[in-house]
Amino acid sequence: MAGNPGSDAALGTQKSMFSGRPRTKKFPLTDQEAFYMNCRAAYLTIFKSSLENIISKDQLYLALQHAGRSPSQKTINKYWTPQTAKLNFDDFCIILSKEKPTSKAELLKSFKQLDVNDDGSILHSDLHKYLTKRGEKMTTEEVNAVINLADVNANGKFDYMKFCELYMTTNEQCLRTTLERLEADSKLRRQQFGSHMEGSPERGPSPAPKPSPRIIRKNDQETLSKGDASPSLLSTTRKFKTSVSFTITMSANSNRDSKLTEPNLKDWQYVQSKGCFFLEEDGEVVSHQYKMHIAQRSVLYLTIKPLNLSQVEGKRPPWLSVDTALYILKESEEQAEPQLMCFTELRNREVFEWTGELGPGIYWLIPSTTGCRLKKEVKPVTEEAQLVYRDETGKLFLTSEFRSTLSEIFEVIDLDGNGLISLEEYNFFELRTSGEKCDEDSWAVCRENFDTKKNELTRQGFMDLHLMEANDREGDPLDLWVTLHSMGYNKALELTEACPFVINIYAERCKPRIKAIHMEACSGQLEKAICKSVLDRSDAKVMDGYENIIVHTCNYDTWITSIIENKSDDKVIIHINNELSKNCVNNRGLNVFAVEVAPRSTMVCQHVMPLNERQEWIYYCVFSLIS
């Protein structure tokens, strides 16, 4: 996950809620601290520890409610997709930062549109029609529940003025109760990061309670401090137990020239597959993952690079600068989990490559990007592109701009590059855009109504499918925009939050087979693979006086990765400061942050790349133990 939960709008509302709580005069809460306090209070209302994970939609809904939000089902589904198994505390903080509390003014503005008499009320018949036909449609039973609220309904009318007052009061009371519970419970208060302890002259490290015995996985690690923190505040209010630092100076364009000599590929067997990195709303990256079968021992040459789609001439697509890598793990009957064999660390411009010998067997191919350059778009789009239009007879057509974008999407989802979309390829697209699969019967209907070849959908058939969708909505482009946003496009039809890529595999002695298996978050096995690759070749430094806490940093020429290894039986909190680095960007988007590392675990702390590759870049990072 990457993101900044401490946005101004979210913090402003959260801070006003916290302002009534007792605070020491010496250390007033900053906006970021108030936001974090609310996040933690809401989370610990549902769970015993912030190391526990949200494992259901219901838990996510309750946690958001305790944080003063009123999430709709659409909001829940946005963050809990069919691929979601769990969310950690870090994820929860980022969700809260994105889902701003609804203001009273916004509520009133929405209801006033239905107030035909401008008297502060809406006829029940009008309210029922609006809530069941527009936006996120409610059921009749749900609307009746609103209409039956005694305090805000009378004489067949809904008093939305009173409802807004009730809504805001309920939300504020929910958040206030959550904070009071956290403050009253001394055990929970000790779990706070940088908590305000009465009578304490400074904020010292809090005791780290042992979590209940269970398997510790990657998602049990959480990022704590996600907003910018002032150095003066940090130096006066946090007492570091010990620190280690790393300094690495990289020359300009040092990551341009590959050290790998490309083998003579004449007469080698060749296969290719495409895929895509997608940036989720919470900043997490998901991508296709593959299995490769090799029949006999052979020398292989593997590459991965961004896929160059047809774009505006003379304008370099933003995703071509995104770094890509491919981790190769081998399945084994002797090992419970696939074992890392190699990865494409060498770079030749936008191509990342590896060559070497692999034995016969089944291998997982897991694409990866550091996240340093694939980030949420911050530049607002001022003008929305037109997707459909009608001619003088009223007939609906797709605009040329939208057809061009659909053609690009077709290129991305045509994984095998044969110019056709199979049911298997189409289902990756469907899962991405709607969360559902198309079964054999539905696919048969699709083949009957749209242009196909060899039981696969042609480019024209793909276009006609979306034209039918537009006609079904009588020209309303809402569903078309859902598809476009899911595929990484903004309102100007620019691909800004995805990076399509292509994998090429050459084998000297046999024809390898590759198949996309699923689309998942770039975590789990990938996290373990990255940690293993760093541990095998890193510069390791032990925290002075804490031999069980080790920071590993590895320079791959193209990027730098740091991981934290915690061999102790207690969780630890590590503060990271990159403020003295020059011409650097990291995947977290923050110069100063903190991470919590679970007992007996290893986690990726950060990836760092040059901001401008044509200039020298200096990585200088200080890792400090807080608790």
Number of C-alpha atoms within 10 A of each C-alpha: 21 24 25 20 25 24 18 13 13 19 22 15 19 26 19 12 19 19 12 9 10 10 14 13 7 11 14 12 19 14 21 23 22 22 30 25 22 26 28 27 28 26 28 23 19 16 15 13 18 24 21 22 22 22 14 13 17 11 15 22 19 17 24 22 17 26 28 27 20 19 17 11 12 12 13 15 14 12 18 17 14 12 14 14 11 15 18 21 24 27 24 22 26 22 22 24 22 17 16 17 19 16 12 13 9 10 17 16 10 11 17 17 10 16 17 12 10 10 11 17 24 23 18 20 11 14 20 19 14 15 16 15 12 9 10 11 14 17 13 12 9 13 18 13 10 16 20 12 12 9 12 19 20 15 7 12 17 26 20 22 18 14 19 19 14 14 17 17 11 14 18 20 14 17 23 21 16 23 24 12 17 23 18 10 10 10 13 18 19 19 19 20 22 21 18 22 15 10 7 10 12 17 16 19 20 17 14 14 12 12 17 10 6 6 9 16 15 18 19 21 25 23 21 21 25 26 22 14 17 10 11 8 11 14 10 11 15 15 16 17 15 15 17 15 15 16 13 14 12 19 13 14 17 15 20 17 13 18 9 13 8 11 13 9 13 8 10 17 15 18 14 19 19 22 26 24 28 26 24 21 18 22 21 18 25 22 23 23 21 19 19 18 16 20 14 14 15 19 17 23 22 20 23 26 26 23 20 15 15 12 14 8 7 6 7 11 18 15 20 18 15 21 25 26 23 25 22 23 23 22 16 13 7 7 9 8 12 18 18 20 14 17 24 21 20 22 25 14 14 16 20 23 25 22 21 11 12 17 12 15 14 18 23 25 23 22 25 26 20 22 25 22 21 23 21 18 10 6 6 9 13 8 8 10 15 15 21 20 12 12 8 6 6 8 10 17 18 20 15 12 15 18 19 16 20 19 17 18 20 23 23 23 22 23 27 21 15 9 15 25 26 21 18 18 18 22 19 22 24 15 18 20 17 15 14 13 16 17 11 10 9 11 17 13 10 19 18 11 12 16 18 19 13 9 16 20 26 20 19 15 20 22 20 17 17 17 20 15 15 21 16 10 13 10 20 14 15 12 15 20 16 13 17 21 18 21 25 22 19 19 16 15 21 16 22 21 24 25 29 26 24 21 24 15 23 24 24 20 16 18 18 21 16 21 17 20 14 13 19 17 21 22 18 12 19 20 15 18 22 20 22 16 17 22 20 10 13 19 14 18 17 15 19 14 9 14 12 14 21 19 22 22 24 20 16 15 18 21 19 19 22 24 23 25 23 22 17 15 13 16 22 19 21 25 22 22 20 20 15 14 17 16 15 22 22 22 20 23 20 20 19 21 19 22 21 25 26 27 21 17 19 25 24 20 23 19 20 23 25 25 16 13 18 13 15 17 23 18 21 17 20 17 20 20 21 21 20
